[in-house]
């Protein structure tokens, strides 16, 4: 039975924050959904990515203030998460294709 972990972004109303995982991987929406429901580690990564992306968006649109250095550190963290999420997506797709 797959692990179902609720996430903050599932409970939030849709906003205009650009760059969500569905935007980054438009052809992998089904796989993103499956991984969120069945892989607690991936679900945690996706939630962290969403939180970072939302924070960066709020700083860049000046809803909240912080230093440029802090925004760049957050962007670096977001890229590291995106790299790990990409690797997990690629592995999951290979498992589907492998005989």
Secondary structure, DSSP 8 states (H G I E B T S, - for coil): -------HHHHS--------HHHHTGGGHHHHHHHHHH-HHHHHHHHHHHHHHHHHHHHHTTSS---HHHHHHHHHHHHHHHHHHHHHHHHHHHHHH--
